[in-house]
């Protein structure tokens, strides 16, 4: 049970603006074979999606502070995000699983008022799909 809790929090932290790694925890638990694969995938996906939802909420509810010195996104970067979102819209959320750019994408989605239902649908499929591919590769190569 502690391993699943650890996986959940590793996945949650990895999806926030805090640099963390969840893939190594998932692979280690798959290789250990102590938990059902489907359970590991559900726990990792749930934690990762919750972390992305935290980013969305920070963007959504702190967006009115844009331009403040402490605000985590510069006005120039915010303008770039707005332009990119105007061009790609919710389709850009399929990249939420990507290293480096995925977390800011989820923050920008909240900032730019992406509806939560669509955010959760796309991000869950993208992040769950990433873990599914990683699990499949791990099983195939072990």
DSSP file (Angstrom, degrees, kcal/mol; ACC not computed):
  #  RESIDUE AA STRUCTURE BP1 BP2  ACC     N-H-->O    O-->H-N    N-H-->O    O-->H-N    TCO  KAPPA ALPHA  PHI   PSI    X-CA   Y-CA   Z-CA
    1    1 A X     >        0   0    0      0, 0.0     4,-2.0     0, 0.0     5,-0.2   0.000 360.0 360.0 360.0 -39.4    0.0    0.0    0.0
    2    2 A X  H  >  +     0   0    0      1,-0.2     4,-2.5     2,-0.2     5,-0.2   0.853 360.0  56.5 -63.2 -33.8    2.8    2.4    0.8
    3    3 A X  H  > S+     0   0    0      2,-0.2     4,-2.4     1,-0.2    -1,-0.2   0.902 107.0  48.5 -64.2 -40.2    4.3    1.8   -2.7
    4    4 A X  H  > S+     0   0    0      2,-0.2     4,-2.5     1,-0.2    -2,-0.2   0.887 111.3  49.6 -67.9 -38.5    1.0    2.9   -4.3
    5    5 A X  H  X S+     0   0    0     -4,-2.0     4,-2.4     2,-0.2     5,-0.2   0.916 111.3  49.9 -64.3 -42.8    0.8    6.0   -2.1
    6    6 A X  H  X S+     0   0    0     -4,-2.5     4,-2.4     2,-0.2    -2,-0.2   0.905 110.8  49.4 -61.6 -42.3    4.4    6.8   -3.1
    7    7 A X  H  X S+     0   0    0     -4,-2.4     4,-2.6     2,-0.2     5,-0.2   0.924 109.7  52.2 -62.6 -44.6    3.6    6.3   -6.8
    8    8 A X  H  X S+     0   0    0     -4,-2.5     4,-2.5     1,-0.2    -2,-0.2   0.937 113.6  42.3 -57.1 -49.1    0.5    8.6   -6.5
    9    9 A X  H  X S+     0   0    0     -4,-2.4     4,-2.6     2,-0.2     5,-0.2   0.840 112.5  53.4 -72.5 -32.0    2.5   11.4   -4.9
   10   10 A X  H  X S+     0   0    0     -4,-2.4     4,-2.1    -5,-0.2    -1,-0.2   0.925 113.1  44.7 -63.6 -43.0    5.5   11.0   -7.3
   11   11 A X  H  X S+     0   0    0     -4,-2.6     4,-1.0     2,-0.2    -2,-0.2   0.889 113.1  51.0 -67.9 -39.9    3.0   11.2  -10.2
   12   12 A X  H >X S+     0   0    0     -4,-2.5     3,-0.8    -5,-0.2     4,-0.5   0.953 113.2  44.1 -62.2 -50.4    1.2   14.2   -8.6
   13   13 A X  H >< S+     0   0    0     -4,-2.6     3,-1.2     1,-0.2     5,-0.4   0.880 108.4  58.4 -62.9 -38.0    4.5   16.1   -8.1
   14   14 A X  H 3< S+     0   0    0     -4,-2.1    -1,-0.2     1,-0.3     6,-0.2   0.757 105.2  51.3 -64.3 -23.4    5.8   15.3  -11.5
   15   15 A X  H << S+     0   0    0     -4,-1.0    -1,-0.3    -3,-0.8    -2,-0.2   0.544 100.3  75.0 -92.2  -7.8    2.7   17.0  -13.1
   16   16 A X  S << S-     0   0    0     -3,-1.2     4,-0.2    -4,-0.5    87,-0.1  -0.295 104.8 -91.8 -91.5-176.4    3.1   20.2  -11.1
   17   17 A X  S    S+     0   0    0     34,-0.1     2,-0.4    86,-0.1    -3,-0.1   0.507 100.8 100.7 -74.8  -2.4    5.6   22.9  -11.8
   18   18 A X  S    S-     0   0    0     -5,-0.4     2,-0.5     1,-0.1    -2,-0.3  -0.712  84.8-117.3 -80.6 127.6    7.9   21.2   -9.3
   19   19 A X        +     0   0    0     -2,-0.4     2,-0.3    -4,-0.1    -5,-0.1  -0.542  56.9 139.6 -70.1 121.8   10.5   19.1  -11.1
   20   20 A X        -     0   0    0     -2,-0.5     2,-0.4    -6,-0.2   -10,-0.0  -0.948  44.2-127.0-154.0 168.5   10.0   15.4  -10.2
   21   21 A X        +     0   0    0     -2,-0.3     4,-0.2     1,-0.1    -8,-0.1  -0.986  26.7 163.8-128.8 123.1   10.1   12.0  -11.9
   22   22 A X     >  +     0   0    0     -2,-0.4     4,-2.4   -11,-0.1     5,-0.2   0.653  67.9  73.6-108.7 -22.9    7.2    9.5  -11.8
   23   23 A X  H  > S+     0   0    0      1,-0.2     4,-2.7     2,-0.2     5,-0.2   0.882  95.7  51.2 -62.2 -39.5    8.2    7.2  -14.7
   24   24 A X  H  > S+     0   0    0      2,-0.2     4,-2.3     1,-0.2    -1,-0.2   0.876 110.1  50.0 -66.6 -36.1   11.1    5.6  -12.8
   25   25 A X  H  > S+     0   0    0      2,-0.2     4,-2.2    -4,-0.2    -2,-0.2   0.933 112.4  47.4 -65.8 -45.5    8.8    4.8   -9.8
   26   26 A X  H  X S+     0   0    0     -4,-2.4     4,-2.4     2,-0.2    -2,-0.2   0.938 113.0  47.7 -61.7 -47.6    6.2    3.2  -12.1
   27   27 A X  H  X S+     0   0    0     -4,-2.7     4,-2.6     1,-0.2     5,-0.2   0.914 111.0  52.0 -61.2 -43.1    8.8    1.1  -14.0
   28   28 A X  H  X S+     0   0    0     -4,-2.3     4,-1.8     1,-0.2    -1,-0.2   0.902 111.3  46.5 -59.4 -42.1   10.3    0.0  -10.7
   29   29 A X  H  X>S+     0   0    0     -4,-2.2     4,-1.3     2,-0.2     5,-0.6   0.858 111.2  51.9 -71.2 -34.6    7.0   -1.1   -9.3
   30   30 A X  H  <5S+     0   0    0     -4,-2.4     3,-0.4     1,-0.2    -2,-0.2   0.939 111.8  46.7 -63.5 -45.7    6.1   -2.9  -12.6
   31   31 A X  H  <5S+     0   0    0     -4,-2.6    -2,-0.2     1,-0.2    -1,-0.2   0.829 106.3  58.2 -67.1 -31.6    9.4   -4.8  -12.4
   32   32 A X  H  <5S-     0   0    0     -4,-1.8    -1,-0.2    -5,-0.2    -2,-0.2   0.824  91.7-154.0 -67.9 -30.2    8.9   -5.6   -8.8
   33   33 A X  T  <5 +     0   0    0     -4,-1.3    -3,-0.1    -3,-0.4    -2,-0.1   0.667  55.0 122.6  69.6  18.3    5.6   -7.4   -9.7
   34   34 A X      < +     0   0    0     -5,-0.6     2,-0.3     2,-0.1    -1,-0.1   0.592  67.9  46.7 -88.2 -10.6    4.0   -6.9   -6.3
   35   35 A X  S    S-     0   0    0     -6,-0.5    -2,-0.1    -5,-0.1     2,-0.1  -0.946  94.5 -95.3-131.5 150.2    1.0   -5.0   -7.6
   36   36 A X     >  -     0   0    0     -2,-0.3     4,-1.9     1,-0.1     3,-0.3  -0.390  32.6-128.7 -62.8 140.7   -1.4   -5.5  -10.5
   37   37 A X  H  > S+     0   0    0      1,-0.2     4,-2.3     2,-0.2     5,-0.2   0.895 107.5  54.3 -58.8 -43.2   -0.4   -3.6  -13.6
   38   38 A X  H  > S+     0   0    0      1,-0.2     4,-2.2     2,-0.2    -1,-0.2   0.875 107.0  52.1 -62.0 -36.1   -3.8   -2.0  -14.1
   39   39 A X  H  > S+     0   0    0     -3,-0.3     4,-2.5     2,-0.2    -1,-0.2   0.903 108.6  49.9 -65.9 -41.8   -3.8   -0.7  -10.5
   40   40 A X  H  X S+     0   0    0     -4,-1.9     4,-2.6     1,-0.2     5,-0.2   0.907 111.2  49.7 -62.4 -41.5   -0.4    0.9  -11.0
   41   41 A X  H  X S+     0   0    0     -4,-2.3     4,-2.3     2,-0.2     5,-0.2   0.900 111.8  47.9 -65.4 -41.0   -1.6    2.6  -14.2
   42   42 A X  H  X S+     0   0    0     -4,-2.2     4,-2.6     2,-0.2    -2,-0.2   0.929 114.3  46.0 -65.2 -45.4   -4.8    3.9  -12.5
   43   43 A X  H  X S+     0   0    0     -4,-2.5     4,-2.4     2,-0.2     5,-0.2   0.932 115.1  46.1 -65.1 -46.4   -2.8    5.3   -9.5
   44   44 A X  H  X S+     0   0    0     -4,-2.6     4,-2.4    -5,-0.2     5,-0.2   0.924 115.2  46.8 -63.3 -44.4   -0.1    6.9  -11.6
   45   45 A X  H  X S+     0   0    0     -4,-2.3     4,-2.8    -5,-0.2     5,-0.3   0.923 111.9  50.6 -64.9 -43.7   -2.7    8.4  -14.0
   46   46 A X  H  X S+     0   0    0     -4,-2.6     4,-2.3    -5,-0.2    -2,-0.2   0.929 113.0  45.5 -60.8 -46.0   -4.8    9.7  -11.1
   47   47 A X  H  X S+     0   0    0     -4,-2.4     4,-2.1     2,-0.2    -1,-0.2   0.914 114.6  47.9 -63.1 -42.8   -1.9   11.4   -9.4
   48   48 A X  H  X S+     0   0    0     -4,-2.4     4,-2.0    -5,-0.2    -2,-0.2   0.891 112.5  48.0 -67.7 -39.9   -0.6   12.9  -12.6
   49   49 A X  H  X S+     0   0    0     -4,-2.8     4,-2.4     2,-0.2    -1,-0.2   0.896 110.1  52.6 -68.3 -39.4   -4.0   14.2  -13.6
   50   50 A X  H  X S+     0   0    0     -4,-2.3     4,-2.0    -5,-0.3    -2,-0.2   0.912 108.8  50.7 -61.9 -41.0   -4.5   15.7  -10.2
   51   51 A X  H  X S+     0   0    0     -4,-2.1     4,-1.8     1,-0.2    -1,-0.2   0.907 110.7  48.4 -61.5 -41.7   -1.2   17.5  -10.4
   52   52 A X  H  X S+     0   0    0     -4,-2.0     4,-2.5     1,-0.2    -1,-0.2   0.875 108.8  54.2 -65.2 -37.0   -2.2   18.9  -13.8
   53   53 A X  H  X S+     0   0    0     -4,-2.4     4,-2.7     2,-0.2    -1,-0.2   0.855 104.4  54.7 -66.1 -34.2   -5.5   20.0  -12.4
   54   54 A X  H  X S+     0   0    0     -4,-2.0     4,-2.6     2,-0.2    -1,-0.2   0.933 109.1  47.9 -61.9 -45.5   -3.6   21.9   -9.7
   55   55 A X  H  X S+     0   0    0     -4,-1.8     4,-2.6     2,-0.2    -2,-0.2   0.931 111.2  50.6 -59.1 -45.6   -1.7   23.7  -12.4
   56   56 A X  H  X S+     0   0    0     -4,-2.5     4,-2.9     1,-0.2    -2,-0.2   0.927 111.4  48.6 -57.7 -45.9   -4.9   24.4  -14.2
   57   57 A X  H  X S+     0   0    0     -4,-2.7     4,-2.8     2,-0.2     5,-0.3   0.887 109.6  51.5 -63.5 -40.1   -6.4   25.8  -11.0
   58   58 A X  H  X S+     0   0    0     -4,-2.6     4,-1.6     1,-0.2    -1,-0.2   0.929 114.6  43.7 -62.5 -43.5   -3.4   28.0  -10.3
   59   59 A X  H  X S+     0   0    0     -4,-2.6     4,-0.8    -5,-0.2    -2,-0.2   0.919 116.5  47.3 -65.4 -42.8   -3.6   29.4  -13.8
   60   60 A X  H  < S+     0   0    0     -4,-2.9    -2,-0.2    -5,-0.2     4,-0.2   0.899 121.9  32.0 -66.2 -43.6   -7.4   29.8  -13.6
   61   61 A X  H  < S+     0   0    0     -4,-2.8    -1,-0.2    -5,-0.2    -2,-0.2   0.560 123.0  43.6-100.2  -8.6   -7.6   31.5  -10.2
   62   62 A X  H >< S+     0   0    0     -4,-1.6     3,-2.2    -5,-0.3    -1,-0.2   0.389  82.8  99.7-110.1   1.1   -4.3   33.4  -10.1
   63   63 A X  G >< S+     0   0    0     -4,-0.8     3,-1.9     1,-0.3    -2,-0.1   0.785  70.7  67.4 -58.8 -29.6   -4.6   34.7  -13.7
   64   64 A X  G 3  S+     0   0    0      1,-0.3    -1,-0.3    -4,-0.2    -2,-0.1   0.613  93.0  62.2 -68.5  -9.2   -5.9   38.1  -12.5
   65   65 A X  G X  S+     0   0    0     -3,-2.2     3,-2.6     2,-0.1    -1,-0.3   0.351  72.2 136.9 -94.7   5.6   -2.4   38.7  -10.9
   66   66 A X  T <   +     0   0    0     -3,-1.9     3,-0.1     1,-0.3     8,-0.1  -0.269  67.3  32.1 -53.8 135.0   -0.7   38.5  -14.3
   67   67 A X  T 3  S+     0   0    0      6,-0.5    -1,-0.3     1,-0.4     8,-0.1   0.131  87.3 126.3  99.6 -19.1    1.9   41.3  -14.5
   68   68 A X  S X  S-     0   0    0     -3,-2.6     3,-1.1     1,-0.1    -1,-0.4  -0.417  71.5-118.4 -68.9 150.0    2.7   41.2  -10.7
   69   69 A X  T 3  S+     0   0    0      1,-0.3    -1,-0.1    -3,-0.1    -2,-0.0   0.849 113.4  47.3 -58.7 -37.1    6.4   40.8   -9.9
   70   70 A X  T 3  S+     0   0    0     -5,-0.1    -1,-0.3     2,-0.0    -2,-0.0   0.602  81.9 118.7 -81.9 -12.0    5.8   37.4   -8.1
   71   71 A X    <   -     0   0    0     -3,-1.1    -8,-0.0    -6,-0.3    -4,-0.0  -0.328  67.2-134.2 -61.1 132.9    3.6   36.0  -10.9
   72   72 A X  S    S+     0   0    0      1,-0.0     2,-0.5     2,-0.0    -1,-0.2   0.551  86.2  62.4 -71.8  -6.2    5.3   32.8  -12.3
   73   73 A X  S    S-     0   0    0      4,-0.0    -6,-0.5     3,-0.0    -2,-0.1  -0.976  81.0-132.3-123.0 126.6    4.7   33.8  -16.0
   74   74 A X     >  -     0   0    0     -2,-0.5     4,-2.8     1,-0.1     5,-0.2  -0.318  26.6-112.2 -69.7 156.8    6.2   36.9  -17.5
   75   75 A X  H  > S+     0   0    0      1,-0.2     4,-2.1     2,-0.2     5,-0.1   0.876 119.7  51.4 -57.5 -36.3    4.0   39.2  -19.6
   76   76 A X  H  > S+     0   0    0      2,-0.2     4,-2.0     1,-0.2    -1,-0.2   0.928 111.8  45.2 -66.3 -45.4    6.0   38.2  -22.7
   77   77 A X  H  > S+     0   0    0      1,-0.2     4,-2.5     2,-0.2    -2,-0.2   0.873 111.4  54.1 -65.8 -37.0    5.6   34.4  -22.0
   78   78 A X  H  X S+     0   0    0     -4,-2.8     4,-2.6     2,-0.2    -1,-0.2   0.903 107.5  50.1 -63.9 -41.1    1.9   34.9  -21.2
   79   79 A X  H  X S+     0   0    0     -4,-2.1     4,-2.4    -5,-0.2    -1,-0.2   0.902 110.1  50.4 -63.9 -40.7    1.4   36.6  -24.6
   80   80 A X  H  X S+     0   0    0     -4,-2.0     4,-2.7     2,-0.2    -2,-0.2   0.914 111.0  49.5 -61.8 -42.8    3.2   33.7  -26.3
   81   81 A X  H  X S+     0   0    0     -4,-2.5     4,-2.8     2,-0.2     5,-0.2   0.913 110.6  49.8 -63.8 -42.3    0.9   31.2  -24.5
   82   82 A X  H  X S+     0   0    0     -4,-2.6     4,-2.3     2,-0.2    -1,-0.2   0.922 112.2  47.8 -61.9 -43.3   -2.2   33.2  -25.4
   83   83 A X  H  X S+     0   0    0     -4,-2.4     4,-1.6     2,-0.2    -2,-0.2   0.914 113.3  47.2 -64.6 -42.6   -1.1   33.2  -29.1
   84   84 A X  H  X>S+     0   0    0     -4,-2.7     4,-3.3     1,-0.2     5,-0.5   0.911 113.2  48.4 -65.1 -41.8   -0.3   29.5  -29.1
   85   85 A X  H  X5S+     0   0    0     -4,-2.8     4,-1.7     1,-0.2    -1,-0.2   0.857 108.3  54.5 -68.0 -33.5   -3.6   28.7  -27.4
   86   86 A X  H  <5S+     0   0    0     -4,-2.3    -1,-0.2    -5,-0.2    -2,-0.2   0.862 116.0  39.9 -64.6 -33.7   -5.4   30.9  -29.9
   87   87 A X  H  <5S+     0   0    0     -4,-1.6    -2,-0.2    -5,-0.2    -1,-0.2   0.935 134.3  16.9 -79.7 -48.5   -3.8   28.9  -32.7
   88   88 A X  H ><5S-     0   0    0     -4,-3.3     3,-1.4     1,-0.2    -3,-0.2   0.688  83.2-178.9-103.6 -23.1   -4.0   25.3  -31.2
   89   89 A X  G ><< -     0   0    0     -4,-1.7     3,-1.7    -5,-0.5     4,-0.3  -0.203  68.3 -12.3  57.5-145.0   -6.6   25.6  -28.5
   90   90 A X  G >  S+     0   0    0      1,-0.3     3,-1.5     2,-0.2    -1,-0.3   0.670 123.9  77.5 -66.0 -15.7   -7.4   22.5  -26.4
   91   91 A X  G X  S+     0   0    0     -3,-1.4     3,-1.6     1,-0.3    -1,-0.3   0.807  82.5  66.8 -63.3 -27.4   -5.5   20.3  -29.0
   92   92 A X  G X  S+     0   0    0     -3,-1.7     3,-1.9     1,-0.3    -1,-0.3   0.751  83.7  74.3 -64.7 -21.4   -2.3   21.6  -27.4
   93   93 A X  G X  S+     0   0    0     -3,-1.5     3,-2.1     1,-0.3    -1,-0.3   0.673  75.2  77.4 -67.8 -15.4   -3.3   19.7  -24.2
   94   94 A X  G <  S+     0   0    0     -3,-1.6     3,-0.5     1,-0.3    -1,-0.3   0.718  91.2  57.5 -63.0 -17.9   -2.4   16.4  -26.0
   95   95 A X  G X  S+     0   0    0     -3,-1.9     3,-1.7    -4,-0.2    -1,-0.3   0.274  72.2 106.3 -92.2  10.4    1.2   17.5  -25.2
   96   96 A X  T <  S+     0   0    0     -3,-2.1    -1,-0.2     1,-0.3    -2,-0.1   0.741  75.1  58.0 -62.0 -22.2    0.5   17.7  -21.4
   97   97 A X  T 3  S+     0   0    0     -3,-0.5    -1,-0.3    -4,-0.2    -2,-0.1   0.622  83.8 108.4 -82.1 -12.9    2.5   14.5  -21.0
   98   98 A X  S <> S-     0   0    0     -3,-1.7     4,-1.5     1,-0.1     5,-0.3  -0.348  76.4-109.4 -69.6 141.8    5.7   16.0  -22.5
   99   99 A X  T  4 S+     0   0    0      1,-0.2     2,-2.7     2,-0.2    -1,-0.1  -0.367  93.8   1.1 -63.4 150.4    8.7   16.8  -20.3
  100  100 A X  T  > S+     0   0    0      1,-0.2     4,-0.6    -2,-0.0    -1,-0.2  -0.283 134.6  47.8  69.8 -53.5    9.4   20.6  -19.8
  101  101 A X  H  > S+     0   0    0     -2,-2.7     4,-1.7     1,-0.1    -1,-0.2   0.723  95.4  71.6 -90.9 -21.1    6.5   21.9  -21.9
  102  102 A X  H  X S+     0   0    0     -4,-1.5     4,-1.7     2,-0.2     5,-0.1   0.905  96.3  48.7 -64.3 -44.3    3.6   19.8  -20.5
  103  103 A X  H  > S+     0   0    0     -5,-0.3     4,-1.8     1,-0.2    -1,-0.2   0.937 112.0  47.3 -66.2 -47.0    3.3   21.4  -17.1
  104  104 A X  H  X S+     0   0    0     -4,-0.6     4,-2.9     1,-0.2    -1,-0.2   0.847 107.6  59.4 -62.0 -30.3    3.3   25.0  -18.4
  105  105 A X  H  X S+     0   0    0     -4,-1.7     4,-2.1     1,-0.2    -1,-0.2   0.918 105.6  47.2 -61.3 -42.2    0.7   24.0  -20.9
  106  106 A X  H  X S+     0   0    0     -4,-1.7     4,-1.4     2,-0.2    -1,-0.2   0.858 112.2  50.1 -69.8 -33.5   -1.7   22.9  -18.2
  107  107 A X  H  X S+     0   0    0     -4,-1.8     4,-2.3     2,-0.2    -2,-0.2   0.931 111.2  49.0 -64.9 -46.6   -1.0   26.1  -16.3
  108  108 A X  H  X S+     0   0    0     -4,-2.9     4,-2.5     1,-0.2    -2,-0.2   0.853 104.3  60.2 -63.0 -35.2   -1.8   28.1  -19.5
  109  109 A X  H  <>S+     0   0    0     -4,-2.1     5,-3.1     1,-0.2    -1,-0.2   0.908 109.5  42.2 -60.6 -41.6   -5.0   26.1  -20.0
  110  110 A X  H ><5S+     0   0    0     -4,-1.4     3,-1.6     3,-0.2    -2,-0.2   0.915 113.3  52.6 -69.1 -42.3   -6.3   27.4  -16.7
  111  111 A X  H 3<5S+     0   0    0     -4,-2.3    -2,-0.2     1,-0.3    -1,-0.2   0.863 111.5  46.6 -59.9 -37.2   -5.1   30.9  -17.3
  112  112 A X  T 3<5S-     0   0    0     -4,-2.5    -1,-0.3    -5,-0.2    -2,-0.2   0.176 118.9-110.3 -97.0  17.1   -6.8   31.0  -20.7
  113  113 A X  T < 5 +     0   0    0     -3,-1.6     2,-0.2     1,-0.2    -3,-0.2   0.799  45.9 179.3  65.6  36.2  -10.1   29.6  -19.2
  114  114 A X      < -     0   0    0     -5,-3.1    -1,-0.2    -6,-0.2   -54,-0.0  -0.521  42.0-102.1 -62.9 131.9  -10.1   26.1  -20.8
  115  115 A X     >  -     0   0    0     -2,-0.2     4,-2.6     1,-0.1     3,-0.3  -0.331  24.9-130.7 -59.8 137.0  -13.3   24.4  -19.6
  116  116 A X  H  > S+     0   0    0      1,-0.2     4,-3.1     2,-0.2     5,-0.3   0.876 103.2  56.9 -58.9 -40.6  -12.4   21.9  -16.8
  117  117 A X  H  > S+     0   0    0      1,-0.2     4,-1.9     2,-0.2    -1,-0.2   0.915 112.6  40.3 -60.3 -43.7  -14.4   19.1  -18.4
  118  118 A X  H  > S+     0   0    0     -3,-0.3     4,-2.5     2,-0.2     5,-0.3   0.894 114.2  54.0 -72.9 -38.7  -12.5   19.2  -21.6
  119  119 A X  H  X S+     0   0    0     -4,-2.6     4,-2.6     1,-0.2     5,-0.3   0.952 111.5  45.0 -55.9 -51.3   -9.2   19.8  -19.8
  120  120 A X  H  X S+     0   0    0     -4,-3.1     4,-2.2     1,-0.2     5,-0.2   0.885 112.6  51.4 -63.8 -39.4   -9.7   16.7  -17.7
  121  121 A X  H  X S+     0   0    0     -4,-1.9     4,-1.9    -5,-0.3    -2,-0.2   0.959 116.5  37.8 -63.2 -51.3  -10.8   14.6  -20.7
  122  122 A X  H  X S+     0   0    0     -4,-2.5     4,-2.6     2,-0.2     5,-0.2   0.933 118.4  47.9 -68.4 -46.3   -7.8   15.4  -22.9
  123  123 A X  H  X S+     0   0    0     -4,-2.6     4,-2.9    -5,-0.3     5,-0.4   0.886 110.7  51.9 -64.8 -39.0   -5.2   15.4  -20.1
  124  124 A X  H  X S+     0   0    0     -4,-2.2     4,-2.5    -5,-0.3     5,-0.3   0.930 113.1  44.6 -63.2 -45.0   -6.4   12.1  -18.7
  125  125 A X  H  X S+     0   0    0     -4,-1.9     4,-2.1    -5,-0.2    -2,-0.2   0.912 116.5  46.4 -65.1 -41.8   -6.2   10.4  -22.1
  126  126 A X  H  X S+     0   0    0     -4,-2.6     4,-1.8     2,-0.2    -2,-0.2   0.944 119.2  38.3 -67.3 -48.1   -2.8   11.9  -22.9
  127  127 A X  H  X S+     0   0    0     -4,-2.9     4,-2.0     2,-0.2    -2,-0.2   0.897 118.0  49.2 -72.9 -40.3   -1.2   11.2  -19.5
  128  128 A X  H  X S+     0   0    0     -4,-2.5     4,-2.3    -5,-0.4    -1,-0.2   0.897 110.6  52.2 -63.4 -40.0   -2.9    7.8  -19.1
  129  129 A X  H  X S+     0   0    0     -4,-2.1     4,-2.4    -5,-0.3    -2,-0.2   0.884 107.0  52.5 -63.1 -39.4   -1.8    6.9  -22.7
  130  130 A X  H  X S+     0   0    0     -4,-1.8     4,-2.3     2,-0.2    -1,-0.2   0.932 111.6  45.6 -61.9 -46.2    1.8    7.8  -21.9
  131  131 A X  H  X S+     0   0    0     -4,-2.0     4,-2.7     2,-0.2    -2,-0.2   0.873 111.0  54.1 -66.0 -36.2    1.8    5.5  -18.8
  132  132 A X  H  X S+     0   0    0     -4,-2.3     4,-2.5     2,-0.2    -2,-0.2   0.922 110.2  45.9 -63.1 -44.6    0.2    2.8  -20.8
  133  133 A X  H  X S+     0   0    0     -4,-2.4     4,-2.5     2,-0.2    -2,-0.2   0.908 113.4  50.1 -64.4 -42.0    2.9    2.9  -23.5
  134  134 A X  H  X S+     0   0    0     -4,-2.3     4,-2.3     2,-0.2    -2,-0.2   0.912 112.0  47.5 -63.1 -42.7    5.6    3.0  -20.8
  135  135 A X  H  X S+     0   0    0     -4,-2.7     4,-2.6     2,-0.2     5,-0.2   0.920 111.5  50.5 -64.7 -44.0    4.1    0.0  -19.0
  136  136 A X  H  X S+     0   0    0     -4,-2.5     4,-2.5     1,-0.2    -2,-0.2   0.931 112.2  46.8 -59.8 -46.2    3.8   -1.9  -22.3
  137  137 A X  H  X S+     0   0    0     -4,-2.5     4,-2.3     1,-0.2    -1,-0.2   0.898 111.5  51.9 -62.9 -40.6    7.4   -1.2  -23.2
  138  138 A X  H  X S+     0   0    0     -4,-2.3     4,-0.9     1,-0.2    -2,-0.2   0.930 112.1  45.0 -61.9 -46.0    8.5   -2.2  -19.7
  139  139 A X  H  < S+     0   0    0     -4,-2.6     3,-0.4     1,-0.2    -2,-0.2   0.900 114.3  49.5 -65.1 -41.4    6.7   -5.5  -19.9
  140  140 A X  H  < S+     0   0    0     -4,-2.5    -1,-0.2     1,-0.2    -2,-0.2   0.858 115.7  42.0 -67.0 -35.6    8.0   -6.2  -23.4
  141  141 A X  H  <        0   0    0     -4,-2.3    -1,-0.2     1,-0.2    -2,-0.2   0.524 360.0 360.0 -92.0  -5.9   11.6   -5.4  -22.5
  142  142 A X     <        0   0    0     -4,-0.9    -1,-0.2    -3,-0.4    -2,-0.2   0.473 360.0 360.0 -94.5 360.0   11.7   -7.2  -19.1
